[in-house]
Amino acid sequence: MRVMTSAPDILCIGSVLWDVIGRAEIPMRKGSDMPGRITRLPGGVALNIGMAFARFGLKPELLSAVGQDAEGDELILACKARGLGSQYIYRSDDLPTDQYMAVEGSNGLIAAIADAHSLEAAGDKILRPLTDGTLPTPYSGTIALDGNLTLEVLNQIAISPVFACADLRVAPASPGKALRLRPFILARRGTLYVNLEEAGLLCQTSFATSDAAAKSLLERGASRVVVTNGARAATVGSDQGLLTQTPPPVVVTRITGAGDTLMAAHIAAERRGMGPEPALTEALAAAALYVSGETEI
């Protein structure tokens, strides 16, 4: 029999993996072969958001899948060292630890591949602490989750009574997985954090501005959205209307993890009781600081 433990006030559900990032300090294009730096760091959307929460003084718990291999053991230690709870992570003995690889130039992200097959194969096993009595249900705290989960698992979260009282915050992880957010639009649940391209995929069109994208997502049934557009204006949209702000200008030194930082900063600001306008201002400032390279990872 599982013993119920007290519920953490923030859960990060989704990808926990190793990021391998190659960065060049000059513009790149398809086929470029340039000098630069290659780093290996703990990553994944759920983990990036969790690390940002920790920087904002919060104590998140992770729900994910990590292999029982050497890479997985090292990753769990890295999570603990960064103040992230890992006691509920599903450790698979037959699946390898996932990884993400990206190449960035001074002109932004050139290409990336996310190998989250172990997380997808684990399926709803990662949710067991919320269904077997380990954690109190229905869960009533904040949940940040990402589109690296399968469509089936995301649909389960969108409609399950286990999550009916939770403050759901959802990011697609990448444009290639944007359509996995549809269950939350259909269920009119949660706050969706998307960029302009991801909003266009969900609405089957393209947008020139974040406010147009936010308006269209709300018309399709989304409960609340945060739409970003790189260095251009971002918009928060809900039944209370649209709020649009422009990020502060900075010199960009990195891209991967910027959206996760914005999402975590926005959630943290709202948890401190900030209203819509100051919360968005703080989130955009935190993301700008991150891409400038002035924030520790």
C-alpha positions in Angstrom: 0.0 0.0 0.0 1.4 3.4 -1.0 1.6 6.0 1.8 0.1 9.4 0.8 2.6 12.3 1.1 1.9 16.0 1.3 1.3 17.5 -2.1 4.0 19.8 -3.5 2.6 23.1 -4.7 4.2 22.8 -8.1 4.6 19.8 -10.3 6.6 19.8 -13.6 5.4 16.9 -15.8 7.2 16.1 -19.0 10.7 15.7 -20.4 13.8 15.4 -18.2 16.9 14.7 -20.2 20.3 15.8 -21.3 20.7 18.8 -23.5 23.6 18.8 -26.0 23.9 22.3 -27.4 26.4 23.5 -30.0 26.6 27.3 -30.3 28.5 29.5 -32.7 29.0 33.2 -32.1 28.4 34.0 -35.8 25.3 33.5 -38.1 24.8 30.0 -39.5 22.8 28.5 -42.2 22.0 25.0 -43.5 25.3 23.1 -44.1 27.4 25.5 -42.0 30.5 24.1 -40.4 31.7 26.7 -37.8 33.9 26.8 -34.7 31.9 27.2 -31.4 31.2 25.6 -28.1 29.4 22.3 -27.3 27.8 21.9 -23.9 26.0 19.1 -22.1 23.5 20.2 -19.5 20.4 18.9 -17.7 17.4 19.9 -19.9 14.0 19.1 -21.2 11.0 21.4 -21.0 9.8 20.1 -17.6 13.3 20.3 -16.1 14.1 23.7 -17.6 10.9 25.0 -16.1 11.7 23.4 -12.8 15.2 24.9 -12.8 13.7 28.3 -13.4 11.2 27.8 -10.6 14.1 27.0 -8.3 15.8 30.2 -9.3 12.6 32.1 -8.3 12.7 30.5 -4.9 10.1 27.7 -5.5 10.5 24.0 -4.8 9.2 22.0 -7.8 8.7 18.2 -8.0 9.4 16.4 -11.3 7.2 13.7 -12.9 9.0 12.1 -15.8 10.8 9.0 -17.0 14.6 8.6 -16.6 16.5 5.4 -17.4 18.4 3.3 -14.8 21.6 3.9 -16.8 24.7 5.9 -15.9 23.3 8.9 -17.7 20.1 8.6 -15.7 21.9 8.4 -12.4 23.9 11.4 -13.3 20.8 13.3 -14.3 19.0 12.6 -11.1 22.0 13.8 -9.1 22.0 17.0 -11.3 18.3 17.6 -10.5 18.9 17.3 -6.8 21.9 19.6 -6.9 19.6 22.2 -8.6 17.0 22.0 -5.9 14.5 19.9 -7.9 12.5 17.1 -6.3 13.0 13.8 -8.2 11.5 11.2 -5.8 8.5 10.7 -8.0 10.4 10.2 -11.3 9.7 6.8 -13.0 13.0 5.0 -13.4 12.8 2.5 -16.2 15.2 -0.5 -16.3 14.7 -1.1 -20.0 14.6 2.4 -21.5 17.6 4.7 -22.0 17.7 8.3 -20.6 16.4 10.7 -23.2 18.4 13.5 -24.8 18.1 16.7 -27.0 20.5 18.0 -29.5 20.5 21.5 -30.9 22.7 23.8 -33.0 22.5 27.6 -32.5 24.1 30.5 -34.3 24.0 34.2 -33.5 20.9 34.3 -35.8 19.0 31.8 -33.6 18.2 28.1 -33.6 19.4 26.4 -36.7 18.2 22.8 -36.1 17.3 20.6 -33.2 16.3 16.9 -32.5 14.5 15.8 -29.4 14.9 12.1 -28.6 12.1 11.7 -26.0 11.2 8.2 -27.0 11.6 6.8 -23.5 9.2 9.4 -22.0 6.7 8.5 -24.7 7.2 4.8 -24.1 6.6 5.2 -20.4 3.2 6.7 -21.1 1.0 7.3 -18.1 3.4 5.4 -15.8 4.9 8.8 -15.0 1.5 9.8 -13.5 1.3 7.0 -11.0 2.0 9.1 -7.9 -1.2 11.0 -8.7 -3.3 7.9 -9.3 -2.0 5.3 -6.7 -2.4 7.4 -3.6 1.2 8.6 -3.2 0.0 12.2 -3.7 -3.4 13.6 -2.7 -5.9 13.8 -5.5 -7.6 15.6 -7.0 -4.4 17.6 -7.2 -5.1 21.3 -6.5 -1.7 23.0 -7.0 0.1 24.3 -10.1 1.1 21.8 -12.9 3.5 22.8 -15.7 3.5 20.2 -18.4 4.9 19.8 -21.9 4.0 18.3 -25.3 6.8 15.7 -25.1 4.1 13.6 -23.5 2.0 11.5 -25.8 -1.3 12.8 -27.1 -3.0 10.0 -25.2 -1.4 11.1 -21.9 -2.2 14.8 -22.6 -5.8 14.0 -23.3 -6.0 12.0 -20.1 -4.7 15.0 -18.1 -7.1 17.4 -19.9 -10.2 15.4 -19.0 -9.3 13.4 -15.9 -11.0 14.4 -12.5 -7.5 13.8 -11.0 -6.5 17.1 -12.6 -9.8 18.9 -12.5 -8.8 21.3 -9.6 -5.2 21.9 -10.8 -3.9 25.1 -12.3 -2.7 23.7 -15.6 0.0 25.5 -17.5 0.9 23.8 -20.8 3.7 24.2 -23.4 4.0 22.2 -26.6 7.9 21.7 -26.3 8.3 22.4 -30.0 6.3 23.4 -33.1 6.4 19.8 -34.2 4.4 18.9 -31.1 2.1 21.9 -31.1 -1.0 19.9 -32.2 -0.7 17.8 -29.0 -2.2 20.8 -27.1 -5.6 20.4 -28.8 -7.1 18.4 -25.9 -6.8 21.4 -23.7 -8.5 23.6 -26.2 -11.3 21.1 -26.6 -11.6 20.8 -22.8 -11.3 24.5 -22.3 -8.7 23.8 -19.6 -5.4 25.5 -18.6 -3.1 28.2 -19.8 -1.3 27.5 -23.1 2.2 28.9 -23.7 3.0 29.0 -27.4 5.0 30.9 -29.9 3.7 32.4 -33.1 4.5 29.4 -35.2 2.9 27.0 -32.7 -0.2 29.2 -32.5 -0.5 29.1 -36.3 -0.3 25.3 -36.4 -3.0 25.0 -33.8 -5.2 27.4 -35.8 -4.2 26.0 -39.2 -3.1 29.4 -40.5 -0.3 31.9 -40.0 -0.1 35.1 -38.0 1.8 38.3 -38.2 1.3 39.3 -34.6 0.9 37.7 -31.2 -2.4 39.5 -30.4 -4.0 38.1 -33.6 -2.8 34.6 -32.7 -4.1 34.9 -29.1 -7.5 36.1 -30.4 -7.8 33.2 -32.8 -6.9 30.6 -30.1 -9.5 32.0 -27.8 -12.1 31.9 -30.5 -11.2 28.2 -31.1 -12.0 27.5 -27.4 -8.7 28.0 -25.5 -9.3 29.1 -21.9 -6.2 31.3 -21.6 -3.1 31.7 -23.8 0.3 33.4 -23.7 1.7 33.9 -27.2 5.3 35.0 -27.8 7.0 36.2 -30.9 10.7 36.3 -30.2 11.9 39.9 -29.7 8.6 41.2 -30.9 5.4 41.8 -28.8 3.9 39.0 -26.7 0.3 38.7 -25.7 -1.7 37.2 -22.8 -5.3 36.4 -23.9 -8.3 35.3 -21.8 -12.0 36.1 -21.4 -10.8 39.3 -19.7 -9.3 40.5 -23.0 -5.9 40.8 -24.6 -2.7 42.3 -23.0 0.3 42.9 -25.2 3.8 44.0 -24.3 7.2 44.2 -26.1 10.2 42.5 -24.5 13.2 44.6 -23.5 15.9 44.6 -26.2 19.0 42.5 -25.5 21.9 40.9 -27.4 20.9 37.2 -27.9 23.6 34.7 -26.9 21.4 31.6 -26.5 17.9 30.4 -27.5 17.2 27.0 -26.1 15.2 27.3 -22.8 14.1 30.9 -23.3 10.4 30.0 -23.6 10.6 27.7 -20.6 12.1 30.6 -18.6 9.4 32.9 -19.6 6.7 30.4 -18.7 8.2 29.7 -15.3 8.7 33.4 -14.5 5.1 34.2 -15.5 3.7 31.4 -13.3 6.0 32.5 -10.4 4.9 36.1 -10.7 1.2 35.2 -10.7 1.7 32.9 -7.7 3.1 36.0 -5.8 -0.1 37.7 -6.5 1.0 40.0 -9.4 -1.7 41.2 -11.8 -1.7 40.5 -15.5 0.4 43.5 -16.6 3.2 43.3 -14.1 3.3 39.5 -14.4 3.8 39.6 -18.1 6.4 42.4 -17.7 8.4 40.3 -15.3 8.2 37.2 -17.5 9.5 39.1 -20.5 12.3 40.6 -18.5 13.3 37.2 -17.2 13.4 35.7 -20.6 15.4 38.6 -22.0 17.9 38.2 -19.2 18.2 34.5 -20.0 18.8 34.9 -23.7 21.4 37.6 -23.0 23.4 34.9 -21.1 23.3 36.8 -17.8 21.2 34.2 -16.0 22.8 31.0 -14.7 21.4 27.7 -16.1 
